[in-house]
């Protein structure tokens, strides 16, 4: 049975009658992938997706090889838990794709750009479960298993054919109940709710549906199909659910009909309240099985191939041979003996990884800026690095901060609040933004690079 049945005529008609459904774009989504490379000022750029952020050590080693032999020697971690390679030759697409296919990093050419699946990176590593959060016993939800199954469905020729119309920006969020992925504001959200159940909704607000955990990946595919059906019927070219006008968005009631048609039982969750959790904190993560994981982040989201290889060697020799790339531009390395974890974390710190929440570099990011991007008004990475190295650390409770070279703010944090440091051509405008609540502070400050460190440190401590 196909997982993407066509919408009934009455469903399409209802959506078509909704005024101001959403944006209508003349240009398609230009989001890069492993096959569609982006031409930047510093060479071609490839974005390599791996749902759930999980890489085997062999796959991770290949990325370092590609960064060194084809790219500029760096790996950029993205806000979707993926990796970008920059500085590539314009004609390397065929070779790049061939090498990625051999390691299972390009399972489907046609579905490459829709494989945006973020999953809770600490799932199964720290003993958290939706039941334990409420004080009762229960096994942790395996959202990584959901991610693997969902990826298979997205890449299937017979099941997700129509989903190739999804934008490269559309995000599936798989949350193990702690709310970390919910905070990213996915387009289709699955959240574990204990006892073999999952909540399913569009975006992060109710109403939603309850489905069996075993049906969760298939239900997520059908939710994406419902979004596409509603979007097409409304005449919109929206890339994301939240771009549709409230009255034109897909509904839980119509999704329930689609699930029933596919043989999936669901129950309404009219008062769905999703938790808003925090990303993993850098440091040692103690597991319930006597092993530990290491949580680190990349300074400004960028690692050298040498730093990346150090993490791969650790995962291979002393860990469980996997690396989890997080949507907060970090890595989680699982499976280390607890007694070895502090020493290994110190080695990562010596290599330049961010290993403490007290660091000013914690939750700090920046776009590519000059010279890699022609639209940028400043070398934001250099200015950000100088600012963060100034000694004016903001502490463990500091707001996230992101430097952008232009108004597009590529890669900025989702939700909020966060400190927006925007290049203006004459300095930077520093603003506290909160996209979740649609707010920003009333007094943005425009400063030169000389005053930037103080202005950013003050903004990060805003309450």
Secondary structure as UniProt FT lines:
FT   HELIX           9..16
FT   STRAND          38..40
FT   TURN            41..42
FT   STRAND          43..48
FT   HELIX           51..53
FT   STRAND          54..56
FT   HELIX           57..69
FT   STRAND          74..77
FT   TURN            79..80
FT   STRAND          83..88
FT   TURN            90..91
FT   HELIX           93..102
FT   TURN            103..104
FT   TURN            110..111
FT   HELIX           112..114
FT   STRAND          117..119
FT   TURN            121..125
FT   HELIX           130..133
FT   TURN            134..135
FT   HELIX           143..155
FT   TURN            157..159
FT   HELIX           161..165
FT   TURN            168..169
FT   STRAND          172..175
FT   TURN            180..181
FT   HELIX           182..184
FT   STRAND          188..194
FT   TURN            195..196
FT   STRAND          197..202
FT   TURN            203..204
FT   STRAND          208..212
FT   HELIX           213..215
FT   HELIX           216..234
FT   HELIX           241..243
FT   HELIX           246..248
FT   HELIX           252..261
FT   TURN            262..263
FT   STRAND          266..269
FT   TURN            270..271
FT   STRAND          283..286
FT   TURN            288..289
FT   STRAND          291..297
FT   HELIX           299..301
FT   STRAND          302..304
FT   HELIX           305..317
FT   STRAND          322..326
FT   TURN            327..329
FT   STRAND          330..337
FT   HELIX           338..350
FT   TURN            351..352
FT   TURN            357..358
FT   TURN            360..363
FT   STRAND          364..366
FT   TURN            370..372
FT   TURN            374..375
FT   HELIX           380..388
FT   TURN            389..390
FT   TURN            396..397
FT   STRAND          400..404
FT   TURN            407..408
FT   TURN            410..411
FT   STRAND          416..423
FT   STRAND          428..434
FT   TURN            435..438
FT   STRAND          439..440
FT   STRAND          445..447
FT   HELIX           449..451
FT   HELIX           452..460
//
